[in-house]
Amino acid sequence: MHKFNNLDIYDVNDRNRRIKYMAIKNIYPNVITRRGDLVYDKDENLISIDEALVKTEYDKLLAEYDA
């Protein structure tokens, strides 16, 4: 199954949020929960993320999606 399966059913903003979450999960596989722009591990500990790394991964995933 394609990793972007069903993203076309969402509006652009929601799709972009979902791709951002995919980018975060790719970099930080211990992320379990997302609340807004905050992410947590299985014990509800806040995980500090590097936004520059997330942006790089996000751009890569978005390019794959648009291809």
C-alpha positions in Angstrom: 0.0 0.0 0.0 1.3 3.5 -0.9 2.2 5.5 2.2 0.1 8.4 0.9 -3.0 6.3 0.5 -6.2 8.3 1.1 -4.5 11.7 1.6 -6.4 13.0 -1.5 -9.7 12.9 0.5 -8.4 15.7 2.9 -8.3 19.4 2.2 -4.9 20.8 1.5 -4.3 22.1 5.1 -5.3 18.8 6.7 -3.2 16.9 4.1 -0.2 19.1 4.9 -0.6 18.5 8.7 -0.8 14.8 8.1 2.4 14.9 5.9 4.1 17.0 8.7 3.1 14.3 11.2 4.5 11.6 8.9 7.8 13.6 8.7 7.9 13.8 12.5 7.3 10.1 12.8 10.0 9.3 10.3 12.6 11.3 12.3 11.2 10.5 15.8 9.7 7.0 15.7 9.0 7.1 19.4 6.3 9.7 18.9 2.9 8.2 19.8 0.6 11.2 20.3 0.2 14.6 18.6 -1.7 17.5 20.0 -1.4 20.5 17.8 2.3 21.1 17.2 3.3 19.2 20.3 4.3 15.5 20.2 4.6 12.9 23.0 6.0 9.5 23.6 4.1 6.5 25.0 4.5 7.8 28.5 3.1 11.2 27.6 6.6 12.8 27.9 6.9 15.8 25.6 9.4 15.3 22.8 11.4 18.2 21.7 11.7 18.3 17.9 14.1 20.0 15.6 11.9 22.0 13.2 14.7 22.3 10.6 14.9 18.5 10.4 11.2 18.2 10.2 11.0 20.8 7.5 13.6 18.9 5.4 11.7 15.6 5.8 8.4 17.3 5.2 9.7 18.8 1.9 11.0 15.4 0.8 7.6 13.8 1.6 5.6 16.5 -0.1 7.8 16.2 -3.2 7.1 12.4 -3.2 3.4 13.1 -2.8 3.3 15.6 -5.6 5.3 13.3 -8.0 
